[in-house]
Amino acid sequence: MEERNMNRYDFDSAYAQAGLTLNQYISRTFGWMFIGLMITFALAAGLAMSGLVFVFFANPYIPVLLLIAEVAVVLIMSAGIVKRPVGVTRALFTVYSILNGIVFSVYFYLYDVVNLIAIFGLTALFFGAFALYGRFTRADLSKLRPLLIGGLIFLLIASLLTMLINMSGMERVICMAGIVVFLCFTAYDTQKIKANYAFFQGDEAMLQKASIYSALQLYLDFVNLFLYLLRFLGRGRSSR
């Protein structure tokens, strides 16, 4: 099969080592997630401190274009992953991290930097705890999928309603729901890494591509958890 012979692409053969353990595979997946987060937050901080954030958002159409681009990248990554070269999957993940870094530069302008750092640390603490649970629990977390999808639908509808009507009284409830949903997604997506490791053993290219795609899912879990915690606990610059 073509996807079993991917060495002509920039493929990291370390993923394919016969002695690669589950812990090593999970570590490399989280390593990709960490790289994506560092790209996003470093770029966001740089744009905010340099003032370039105003250049990107001076035009009201740019945020819409960024949102469309982010959705497009995620959809492209989700579709055709079996036939796509490993390098392209890696590049798409990097592009998404960069796009999100541009979007996040707004938060570095709107919120106190010390507060952002504190909430980032709190996010990492919660995220790490639920990732460890997903790694070591013997419970089948796939049973949570219908509830998690329902939670996402609730959050999407709530977000749309807040654009149309004043729902400030429900803000804390929505944030708490978002925190719970993405903490559960963290455990769920971590457990899926173990399933991918077992399912794709023997298919070197798919092991690496599944690792990068799992890193994207964990990246999204972390980012969304951070945003809901920021809405719940954040302190804007104007409040100082």
C-alpha positions as CSV (number, residue, x, y, z in Angstrom):
1,M,0.0,0.0,0.0
2,E,1.2,3.5,-0.8
3,E,0.7,4.8,2.7
4,R,3.0,2.1,4.1
5,N,5.9,3.3,2.0
6,M,6.1,7.0,2.8
7,N,9.9,7.4,3.1
8,R,10.0,9.6,0.0
9,Y,8.2,12.3,2.2
10,D,9.8,14.0,5.2
11,F,8.9,11.1,7.5
12,D,10.4,10.8,10.9
13,S,11.3,7.1,11.0
14,A,11.7,7.2,14.8
15,Y,7.9,6.7,14.9
16,A,8.3,3.4,13.2
17,Q,10.9,1.9,15.4
18,A,9.9,-1.5,16.5
19,G,10.7,-0.7,20.2
20,L,8.6,2.5,20.3
21,T,6.5,2.2,23.4
22,L,3.1,3.6,24.1
23,N,4.5,6.1,26.5
24,Q,7.0,7.3,23.9
25,Y,4.2,7.6,21.3
26,I,2.1,9.6,23.7
27,S,5.0,11.8,24.6
28,R,5.7,12.6,21.0
29,T,2.0,13.4,20.4
30,F,2.0,15.8,23.4
31,G,5.3,17.2,22.1
32,W,3.6,18.2,18.9
33,M,0.8,19.8,20.9
34,F,3.3,21.8,22.9
35,I,5.1,23.0,19.8
36,G,1.8,24.2,18.4
37,L,1.0,26.1,21.6
38,M,4.4,27.7,21.8
39,I,4.0,28.9,18.2
40,T,0.6,30.3,19.0
41,F,1.4,32.1,22.2
42,A,4.8,33.4,21.2
43,L,3.4,34.8,18.0
44,A,0.4,36.3,19.8
45,A,2.7,38.0,22.4
46,G,5.0,39.3,19.7
47,L,2.2,40.8,17.7
48,A,0.7,42.5,20.7
49,M,3.9,43.9,22.0
50,S,5.0,45.2,18.6
51,G,1.7,46.8,17.9
52,L,1.2,44.7,14.7
53,V,-2.1,43.4,16.2
54,F,-3.7,46.7,15.1
55,V,-2.5,46.2,11.5
56,F,-4.2,42.8,11.4
57,F,-7.4,43.9,12.9
58,A,-7.8,47.4,11.5
59,N,-9.9,45.9,8.7
60,P,-13.1,44.3,10.1
61,Y,-13.0,41.6,7.4
62,I,-9.7,40.2,8.6
63,P,-11.1,38.4,11.7
64,V,-13.8,36.8,9.5
65,L,-11.1,35.6,7.0
66,L,-9.0,34.2,9.8
67,L,-11.9,32.3,11.2
68,I,-12.7,30.9,7.7
69,A,-9.1,29.9,7.2
70,E,-8.9,28.2,10.6
71,V,-12.0,26.1,9.9
72,A,-10.7,25.3,6.4
73,V,-7.4,24.0,7.8
74,V,-9.1,21.8,10.4
75,L,-11.4,20.4,7.7
76,I,-8.6,19.7,5.4
77,M,-6.6,18.0,8.1
78,S,-9.6,15.8,9.0
79,A,-10.3,14.8,5.4
80,G,-8.0,12.5,3.4
81,I,-5.5,11.9,6.2
82,V,-4.8,8.4,4.9
83,K,-3.5,9.5,1.5
84,R,-1.9,12.8,2.5
85,P,1.9,12.9,2.9
86,V,3.1,13.2,6.5
87,G,4.9,16.5,5.7
88,V,1.6,18.1,4.5
89,T,-0.1,17.1,7.7
90,R,2.7,18.6,9.7
91,A,2.6,21.8,7.7
92,L,-1.2,22.1,8.1
93,F,-0.8,21.8,11.9
94,T,1.8,24.5,11.9
95,V,-0.3,26.8,9.7
96,Y,-3.2,26.4,12.1
97,S,-1.0,27.3,15.1
98,I,0.2,30.5,13.2
99,L,-3.4,31.5,12.3
100,N,-4.5,31.0,15.9
101,G,-1.5,33.1,17.1
102,I,-2.7,36.0,15.0
103,V,-6.2,35.7,16.6
104,F,-4.8,35.3,20.1
105,S,-2.8,38.5,19.8
106,V,-6.0,40.4,20.6
107,Y,-6.2,38.7,24.0
108,F,-2.7,39.9,24.8
109,Y,-3.9,43.4,24.2
110,L,-7.2,43.1,26.0
111,Y,-6.1,41.3,29.1
112,D,-3.5,41.8,31.8
113,V,-0.4,39.8,30.8
114,V,0.3,38.6,34.3
115,N,-3.4,37.4,34.4
116,L,-2.9,35.6,31.1
117,I,0.2,33.8,32.4
118,A,-1.6,32.8,35.6
119,I,-4.6,31.4,33.6
120,F,-2.3,29.6,31.2
121,G,-0.6,27.9,34.2
122,L,-4.0,27.0,35.6
123,T,-5.1,25.6,32.2
124,A,-2.0,23.5,32.1
125,L,-2.6,22.2,35.6
126,F,-6.2,21.2,34.8
127,F,-5.3,19.9,31.4
128,G,-2.5,17.8,32.7
129,A,-4.6,16.2,35.4
130,F,-7.4,15.1,33.0
131,A,-4.8,14.0,30.4
132,L,-3.3,11.7,33.0
133,Y,-6.7,10.4,33.8
134,G,-7.3,9.6,30.2
135,R,-3.9,7.9,30.0
136,F,-4.3,5.6,32.9
137,T,-8.1,5.0,33.5
138,R,-9.5,1.7,32.5
139,A,-12.9,3.1,31.9
140,D,-14.1,3.3,28.3
141,L,-14.3,7.0,27.7
142,S,-15.7,6.5,24.2
143,K,-19.1,6.2,25.9
144,L,-18.8,9.9,26.7
145,R,-18.8,10.9,23.0
146,P,-22.6,11.6,22.7
147,L,-22.5,13.8,25.8
148,L,-19.5,15.6,24.6
149,I,-21.0,16.3,21.2
150,G,-24.2,17.5,23.0
151,G,-22.0,19.8,25.1
152,L,-20.4,21.2,22.0
153,I,-23.8,21.9,20.4
154,F,-24.9,23.7,23.6
155,L,-21.8,25.9,23.6
156,L,-22.2,26.7,19.9
157,I,-25.9,27.7,20.3
158,A,-25.0,29.7,23.4
159,S,-22.3,31.5,21.5
160,L,-24.7,32.4,18.7
161,L,-27.3,33.6,21.1
162,T,-24.9,35.9,22.9
163,M,-24.3,37.6,19.6
164,L,-28.0,38.3,19.2
165,I,-29.3,38.9,22.8
166,N,-27.9,40.0,26.1
167,M,-27.0,36.8,28.0
168,S,-24.6,38.3,30.6
169,G,-26.6,36.6,33.4
170,M,-25.7,33.2,31.8
171,E,-22.1,34.0,31.2
172,R,-20.6,32.2,34.2
173,V,-22.9,29.1,33.5
174,I,-21.8,29.0,29.9
175,C,-18.1,29.3,30.9
176,M,-18.4,26.5,33.5
177,A,-20.1,24.3,31.0
178,G,-17.3,25.0,28.5
179,I,-14.6,24.2,31.1
180,V,-16.3,20.9,32.0
181,V,-16.8,19.9,28.3
182,F,-13.2,20.5,27.3
183,L,-11.7,18.9,30.4
184,C,-13.7,15.8,29.5
185,F,-12.5,16.1,25.9
186,T,-9.0,16.2,27.1
187,A,-9.3,12.8,28.9
188,Y,-11.3,11.4,25.9
189,D,-8.7,12.5,23.3
190,T,-5.8,11.3,25.4
191,Q,-7.4,7.8,25.6
192,K,-7.8,7.9,21.8
193,I,-4.1,8.2,21.4
194,K,-3.8,4.7,22.9
195,A,-6.4,3.4,20.5
196,N,-4.5,4.9,17.6
197,Y,-1.3,3.3,18.8
198,A,-2.8,-0.1,18.9
199,F,-4.8,0.3,15.6
200,F,-2.0,1.6,13.4
201,Q,0.9,-0.5,14.7
202,G,2.7,-1.8,11.6
203,D,1.7,1.2,9.5
204,E,4.5,3.6,10.1
205,A,3.2,6.6,8.2
206,M,-0.3,6.4,9.7
207,L,1.2,6.3,13.2
208,Q,2.9,9.6,12.7
209,K,-0.1,11.2,10.9
210,A,-2.4,10.0,13.6
211,S,0.0,11.4,16.2
212,I,-0.1,14.9,14.6
213,Y,-3.9,14.8,14.2
214,S,-4.2,13.8,17.9
215,A,-1.9,16.7,18.7
216,L,-4.3,19.0,16.9
217,Q,-7.3,17.7,18.9
218,L,-5.4,18.1,22.2
219,Y,-4.2,21.6,21.1
220,L,-7.9,22.6,20.5
221,D,-8.9,21.1,23.9
222,F,-6.2,23.2,25.6
223,V,-7.0,26.4,23.7
224,N,-10.7,26.2,24.3
225,L,-10.2,25.4,28.0
226,F,-7.9,28.4,28.3
227,L,-10.5,30.7,26.6
228,Y,-13.3,29.6,28.9
229,L,-11.1,30.0,32.0
230,L,-10.1,33.4,30.7
231,R,-13.7,34.4,30.3
232,F,-14.5,33.0,33.8
233,L,-11.4,34.4,35.7
234,G,-9.8,36.9,33.4
235,R,-9.1,40.5,34.3
236,G,-9.1,43.1,31.5
237,R,-6.6,45.9,31.3
238,S,-9.4,48.4,31.9
239,S,-10.1,46.9,35.3
240,R,-6.7,47.6,36.8
